[in-house]
Amino acid sequence: MSDIRVGLVGYGVAGAVFHAPLIHATPGLSLAAVVTRNPERQAEVGARYGAAGVAEVEDLWGRCDLVVVASPNRTHVALTAATIERGLPVVVDKPLARTAEEGRELVRLAKERGVMLTVFQNRRWDGDFLTVRRLVGEGALGGVRRFESRFERWRPMPKGGWREAGGPEEVGGLLYDLGSHLVDQALHLLGPVHEVYCESDVRRDGVASDDDTFVALTHAGGVRSHLWVSSVAARLGPRFRVLGSAAGFVKHGMDVQEERLRAGVAPDAPGFGEDEEARWGVLGTDDEHRVVRTEPGAYLDFYRGVVAAVRDGAAPPVDPESAVEALSVIEAARLSADRRIVVRLP
């Protein structure tokens, strides 16, 4: 069976660091063309992947069987809709859209046209999150009472670019960027949310979108999630702290897969997703605890799921309806921060 030809829109960090290497390493996929107007990047995709570098999205039509949208956030809705209209399955980098309503319209259009639509929520396949899921599923913590999750960095000087310098029309800021992952993980692990509270700030000069945000969620089952995203954390907190009725779990350090992708390690290399033993988490209480080996991270499982969905009609690796649910929570968080209120979701 011939490979599924993939057209990748965008070759910035998302396209170059994540999507292109993962597509290239996934059996059944072939990176056929990449949309980038930068001549050096066009040459790079040809040399690394044997893909055509093209200047416009229109140059993809006829070259590919699947489109991956990894362009700036403000373009996601229009490009995804255009791809669906042409009957091509599509992977969209997070966030799917700016609003839940825009996301629902894309889901409706995909169903109407019978087209596979999925969202690149790759952090569901972080090794540390897979470890948390396993421990919760096994009942190792008893009943979960609070889920704490952080994406914190120390970047006192802005890097620039649309994520930091752009206004709301750019769909930038940490709540939409890293927050999309944390909200998705909380929903995936603990289910629907009934209440949302948020504190969101711009701490650095020259930055137009939030760079220091806290979100508190109350899930339908009564569990509370506390989520932090920050570029100004001079001392980093634990990546995860999960507190239950019988035990707690604490894990420091980020999942290793992004670090290795940035270093040029192939995602199908042996040990690619294996965490260092020194960064394994600890399960138990202050009186009695043990170290827990981190589950291997598995970003390639996302694209393996895409192949199964396109070829065999399997469910997409990320249900786009779940991305719409996360957007509803993010919108509620923005409203909460703006009005300084607790927002109740239906």
N, C-alpha and C positions, 0 to 999 in steps of 0.2 A: 504494500500500500504506500502510495507516495506521501511525502511529508505535507503537512498543512503549511502553506506559505503565509508568513506573518508580515504585515506592514506595521511598523512602529512609528508613531507620530511623536516626535520630540526626542532629543538626544542630550538633554541636560543631565542633572544628577539622577532623576528617576529613570530616564531611558538608558543612560550609559552605564550606571552603576548597578541597577537592579534588573530592568527588563531585558536588555539585550543579552547579558550573560546567562540569565535563566532560560530565556527562549532558546539560545544556542545549545544549552546543555540538556534540553528536554527531548527525549526520543519522540519522534513524530512531528516535531516542529522545525521549521527552517526560516531563519530571518531573511526575508526576500528584499525588503526595501525599508529605508529609514528616512523620515521627513526631517531635514535640517538644512537651513540655508547657509550654514557655515562650511566653506570649502574644506577646511582641515578636518572637520568632523565627517564630512562626506567621504573623504579619503580614508579616514580611520575605519568606518564601518565596512568599506570595501576590503581593506587589508585584514581586519580582524575576523569578519564574518562572511565575506563574499557577498555582501548585500549592496544593493544599489542605493546611493545617496541621492535623494530627490528633494526639490525645493518646495513643492506644494503638495497638499493633501490630495488634490485631484490626480496627481501622478501615481497614487497608489492603486486607483481603481483599475482592475484588470491584471494587476501584479500580485494580488494577495487573496487569500481565502479567509483571513482573520485579521482584524485591526486591533492594535493596542494603543490606547490614548494615554500618552505620558507627557502631554504638553502642559503649559501653565493652567492653573485651576479655572481661570475665567473662561477658558475655551472648551472645557469638558462637555458641557451640555450640547453646544452647537455641533461639535465634531462627532459626538456619540450619536446624536440624532441623524446626522448626515450619513453615518456608517450604517445605521439600522435601516434607513430609507433605501439603501442599496442592497439590503438583504444579507449583509455580512455580519457574522458574529463579532462581538466586541468586548474587549477587556478595558476597563477604565481605571486609571489610578485613582486612589482616594484623594479628596472627597468626590463622590459621584457628581455632586451638584452643589450649588450655593444654598438652596432651600430644599426642604422635604417635598414641596409641591413640584419643583422642577424634577426631582428624582422620581416621583410617582409618574410623571408624564413620560419619562424615558422608559420606565418599567412597562407602562401601558402600551407604548409604541412598540417595544420589543415583543410583547405578547401578541399584539395585533399582527405583526409581520412574521411571527414565528421564528424570531432570531434569538440566539443565545446572548445574554448580557450578564456580565459578572464584574465585580469590583475587586481591585488588587488590595485586599486587606491582608497583606503578607504577614503582619505581626501575629495573626492567629497561629502561625507556624514558627514563632520564636520558641527556642528550647525552654526558656524559663517559663513562658506561659503554658506550654505543653506540660511542664512539670506541675504547675499549679492545678491545671485541669485534672491531671491524673490523681493528685493528692485529694482534691475535693471530691472527685468521683469515687475514690476508694473509701471516703469517710475518715481519712487520716486526721483531719482537724476537728472532727465532730461536726456540729452545725456551724456553718460559716456565719459570722456576725458582722465582720468588717473586712473589706477588700481595699487595700491601699496600693496605688500604682503610680509610678513616677517616670517621666521622661525629663530629666533635668540636665542642664549644661551650664558651663561657666564661659560666657561669651560677652564680656563687658563692652567690647567694641563691636558694633554691628558689622555684618558681612556685606550688607547692601543687597540689592536684588528685589524683585517684586514681592517676595514673601514677607519682607520686613518693611520696605519703603512704600508699598502700594496701599491704597485705601480699600474700603469694603468691596469696590468693584473688582479687585484682584482676587478676592476670596483668599486673602493671605492671613498671616498671624498664626500663632501656635495652636489656638483652639481648633482651627480647621486642619492644621498640618499634623502635628503630633497628637493633638487631642482626638482626631478622628480614629487613631489607633486605640487609644486608651478607652474611649467610649465604646468602641466596637468590642474590645476584649471584655469589658464589664458586662455588656449585654449578652455576649456569647456565653460567658461563664455563669451569669446569675439571673438572666432573664429580663423581662420588661421593667421599665422604670416608671414610677408614679409621680415623683417629685424631683425637682432640679434646683440647686442653688449654686451660684457662681460668683467668684470674685476675679476680676480680670483687669490687668493694668498694662500700661506702656511705661517701662522703667528707663529706657535708654534714649538719649538724644538722637534725633535723626530717624527714629523708627515710628511708623504710622499705625502698625497693627500690634495686637497684644503680644507681649513677650514674657508675661509672668501671670499665669492663670491657675486658679484652683476651682474644681468642680466637685460638688457633693451630690450623689444620687441616692435616692431611696427606691429600692427595687420592690416589685409587687410582693415578693416573699418576705420583706422586712429587712433584708440585708442592706447595709449601707456601703457604697463605694466612695472613696475619697481619691481624687485624681489630681495630680500636679503636672503641669508643663511649664518649663521655665528656661530662659536663656541666661538668667542672672543668679543662679544658685552657686554661691562660692564654696559651699560644702554640700556634696550630693547626698541625698537620702537613699534608702534602699530602693532598688527597682520594684520589688514587691514586699509587702508585709500583709499577710492574710491571718486574721485572728478568728479562731473558732471556739466552740464550747469545750473542746478537749485539748487543743494544741494550737500553736501558731507556726507560721512558716515565714522566714525572712531570707530574701535573696538580694545580694548586691551585684552591681555590674550589669552592663547591657548584654543582650544576645550577641553572639560573636559573628553572625552571618554578614551583617552590614560591614563590619570592620574588615572581614576577609574579602568581601566583594570589592571594597575600595582598594584593597591591596593587590587586586588582580588574581586572587585565587579562584580557580574554576569551581562552580557550585556542585559539580559532580566529582570533585576530588575526594579521595578517602579522608575521612575525619573532618570534612568541611564544617559541619554543624555541631561538632563536639565542643562542649564548654571546657575551660581549664578547671582542673580539680580545685584549685585555690579559690575559685569563685562559686563553687557549689553552695546551695542554700542550706539552711538549718531548720529542722522540724522539731517541735516539742515545746517544752516550757523552760523557764530559767533553771529549774531544778533537774530536769531530765530532758536531754535533746540528742539529736543525731544529725549527721551530715547526710544530705540527699543528693545523689548524682543527678545532674541536669539532663533531661531528655535531649537527644540530638535535635537541633533545629532543622527544619525541613521546608525551606522556601520552594524547592523544586516540586513539592507535592501540590502546590497551587497550580502550576502549569501542567502537571500530569493530569490534574482534574479538568483543566481546560481541554486537553486532548480528548479525554473521555466524554466530555459534554458535546464537543463538536462532532466527533466521529460516531459515538454510540448513543447519543441522546441522554446521557447521564445528567443528573442535576449539576448545575454549575458549582464550582468549588466554594463560591460565596454567593448566597442568594441575594440578588439586588434589593429585595424587599428589606433585608436586614440593614443594608446601607441607608435606605430611606428612614428606617427607625432610628438609626444613629444620628442622621441629620435632624430629625425632630428633637432629639435630646440636645444637640449642639445649638439649634435655634433657641430652645428654651433656656440654655445656659447664657446665650448672648442677651436675651431679654432679662434674665435674672440679674446679670451684671449691670445692665443699663439702668434698670429700675430699682435695684437693690431689694429684690423680693424673692420669695420662693415660688417657683412656677409649677403648677400641677398639670400633669399630662392626663388626657382622657384614658 
